[in-house]
């Protein structure tokens, strides 16, 4: 398995030589498989050292993920973060490779469509610190924000999603009020 950046499409595997038929696609990767991939990639010192870091903004390189997944190596300058968002219908995982990240998440199922503003109930907030080597996986419609709270040190992480991200919904949050602000599509970030 290569962790080098790649932009090529997967090639179908022939069932037999001389046949026009193709093998059935493999089962999609699970959350555990995405997390395993992210852990292995985050433990690759050559890969981590290859990411250019920018003191002003996040940097990223696309990676070959398992089973047709979308994967990214991301650099986080001090004080940077994602803001509140979800990954729509994709499952995912991420692992901190260097530094430390903090994730704030909602432990509640959020309706996927048909709303602009929601009032959250008490007790839905979850926070976790993820130092180097630590990570997590998550299911569809997981709403969170990820932050590098360090004032001095970059963080680097590896992320994987399946299916490849169809969209990202971005939210603003004031107290218990969550507002859908924007829906991004792959052409907005690739």
C-alpha positions in Angstrom: 0.0 0.0 0.0 1.3 3.4 -0.9 0.8 6.5 1.1 2.2 8.7 -1.7 -0.2 11.3 -3.1 -2.3 10.0 -5.9 -4.9 11.4 -8.2 -5.5 8.3 -10.4 -8.8 6.3 -10.5 -8.8 2.7 -9.4 -8.5 0.1 -12.1 -11.0 -2.8 -12.2 -9.5 -6.2 -11.7 -10.2 -8.7 -14.5 -11.8 -12.0 -13.5 -9.7 -13.9 -16.0 -7.4 -13.0 -18.8 -9.1 -12.7 -22.2 -12.5 -12.0 -20.5 -14.4 -8.8 -20.7 -16.0 -9.4 -17.3 -14.7 -7.7 -14.2 -14.6 -8.9 -10.6 -17.2 -7.6 -8.2 -15.9 -4.7 -6.2 -14.6 -5.4 -2.7 -16.6 -4.6 0.3 -16.3 -0.9 1.3 -13.9 -0.1 4.1 -15.3 -0.1 7.7 -14.6 2.6 10.3 -12.1 0.2 11.9 -10.3 -0.2 8.6 -10.2 3.5 8.0 -8.8 4.1 11.5 -6.2 1.3 10.9 -5.1 3.0 7.7 -4.9 6.4 9.4 -2.8 4.9 12.3 -0.3 3.3 9.8 0.0 6.4 7.7 0.4 8.6 10.8 3.3 6.3 12.0 5.2 6.8 8.7 7.9 9.4 9.5 8.9 9.9 5.9 5.3 10.6 4.9 4.8 13.0 7.8 8.0 14.8 7.0 6.9 15.3 3.4 4.0 17.6 4.2 4.9 21.3 3.7 3.8 23.4 6.6 2.5 26.9 6.4 2.5 29.2 9.5 -0.7 31.0 8.2 -3.0 28.2 7.1 -3.7 24.5 6.9 -1.9 22.5 4.3 -3.0 19.1 2.9 -2.0 16.4 0.4 -4.4 13.7 -0.9 -3.4 10.1 -0.1 -4.3 6.7 -1.5 -6.9 5.4 1.0 -8.1 1.8 1.3 -10.9 0.5 -0.8 -11.6 3.6 -2.8 -11.7 5.9 0.3 -10.6 9.5 0.3 -7.6 10.2 2.5 -5.7 13.3 3.5 -2.5 14.3 5.3 -3.3 17.7 6.9 -1.0 20.2 8.6 -2.5 22.5 11.3 -0.6 25.7 12.2 -0.9 26.9 15.8 -4.4 28.1 16.7 -6.1 26.7 13.6 -9.3 24.7 13.3 -12.1 23.5 11.1 -15.1 25.1 12.6 -18.2 23.0 13.2 -19.0 20.7 10.2 -20.0 17.2 9.2 -19.0 14.8 6.4 -22.6 14.1 5.2 -23.1 10.4 4.3 -19.4 9.4 4.8 -17.9 7.4 7.6 -14.4 8.5 8.7 -11.4 8.3 10.9 -8.5 10.5 11.8 -5.3 10.1 13.8 -2.9 12.8 15.1 0.6 12.2 13.7 2.4 15.1 15.4 1.4 17.6 18.0 -2.0 17.4 19.5 -5.5 18.0 18.2 -8.8 18.6 20.2 -12.1 17.5 18.9 -15.4 18.9 20.1 -18.4 16.8 18.9 -22.1 16.5 19.4 -23.3 13.2 20.8 -26.7 13.6 19.1 -28.1 12.6 15.7 -28.7 15.8 13.7 -31.4 15.7 11.0 -29.7 15.6 7.6 -32.0 17.9 5.6 -34.9 20.3 6.0 -33.6 22.6 8.7 -31.5 25.8 9.1 -31.4 26.3 12.9 -31.6 23.7 15.7 -31.6 24.2 19.5 -29.4 21.5 21.1 -30.3 19.9 24.3 -28.1 19.9 27.4 -25.5 17.1 27.6 -24.7 16.6 23.9 -21.2 18.1 24.0 -18.2 15.9 24.0 -14.5 16.9 23.9 -11.4 14.8 23.6 -7.7 15.6 23.2 -5.8 13.5 20.7 -2.0 13.6 21.1 0.3 12.1 18.5 -0.7 8.4 17.9 -4.3 8.9 19.1 -7.3 9.0 16.8 -10.9 8.1 16.4 -13.5 6.9 13.9 -17.0 8.1 13.4 -20.2 7.4 11.6 -22.3 9.2 9.1 -23.5 12.8 9.9 -21.0 13.2 12.8 -20.9 16.9 13.7 -17.6 18.1 15.1 -14.9 20.7 15.0 -11.2 19.9 15.2 -8.6 22.3 16.6 -4.9 22.7 17.1 -5.0 24.7 20.4 -1.3 25.0 20.7 0.0 28.6 20.5 3.5 27.4 19.3 3.5 24.0 17.5 2.1 22.7 14.3 0.0 19.5 14.4 -0.2 17.0 11.6 -3.0 14.4 11.1 -4.2 11.7 8.7 -7.9 11.5 7.7 -9.8 8.9 5.7 -13.5 8.9 4.5 -15.7 6.5 2.7 -17.5 7.0 0.5 -15.3 9.9 -0.8 -16.8 13.1 0.6 -19.9 14.1 -1.4 -20.2 17.3 0.6 -19.3 19.0 3.8 -21.9 21.0 5.8 -20.5 23.9 7.8 -22.3 25.2 10.9 -22.0 28.1 13.3 -22.7 27.7 16.9 -23.8 30.1 19.6 -24.5 28.4 22.9 -27.1 25.8 22.3 -28.1 27.1 18.8 -26.5 25.3 15.8 -27.0 27.0 12.4 -26.4 25.5 8.9 -24.3 28.1 7.2 -22.9 26.5 4.0 -22.8 23.3 2.0 -19.4 22.6 0.2 -18.9 20.2 -2.6 -15.6 18.5 -3.7 -14.8 21.1 -6.2 -14.7 23.7 -3.4 -11.7 22.0 -1.7 -9.9 19.9 -4.2 
